[in-house]
Structures are given as structure tokens and as C-alpha cells.
Amino acid sequence: TPQFKFSKIKGITRTVVGYTGGKEKNPTYRSIKDSTESILLEYDPDMITFEDILDEVRPTTLQPEYTTVRMQ
């Protein structure tokens, strides 16, 4: 899973998965409807750069599931 993958990267200090962007107030796996799965990453900028994290999520032919990056 993306959460597991990111949690193993040196410098990532916290990962939280959830849903975003939909009209459902508290979407769940069974009621996702128009929401999108998302992951929150917190990191130590002294250990890893934002650019390095983007390199981990940019889509490649081997990782087509990582398609959208949004800053919040």
C-alpha cells in the first residue's frame, strides 16, 4: 500500500490515509462514492526534500497508481 511504502522512507515522520474531495461528510471504504483516496505525509526537511518525495510519487510505467499530487 502507498502508506506502507511511504512509512519506510527515511525522513517521512507520519502517514495518514483517508478520503478527500467528495460530498460525503465522513466517507468510508464502503461509502467512498465521489471521494478520492488520499494520503497525508509529514516529513523532516533536514532528512528528505519535497522534490525527493515527489520523485517517489510521480507516475511511471511501474507505478501507475500514483497519479495526482496536491499540496495542502
Buried (B, 14 or more C-beta within 10 A) or exposed (E): EBEEBBEEBEBBEEBEEEBEEEEEEEBEEEEEEEBEBBBEBEBEEEEBEEEEBEEBBEEEEEEEEBEEEEEE
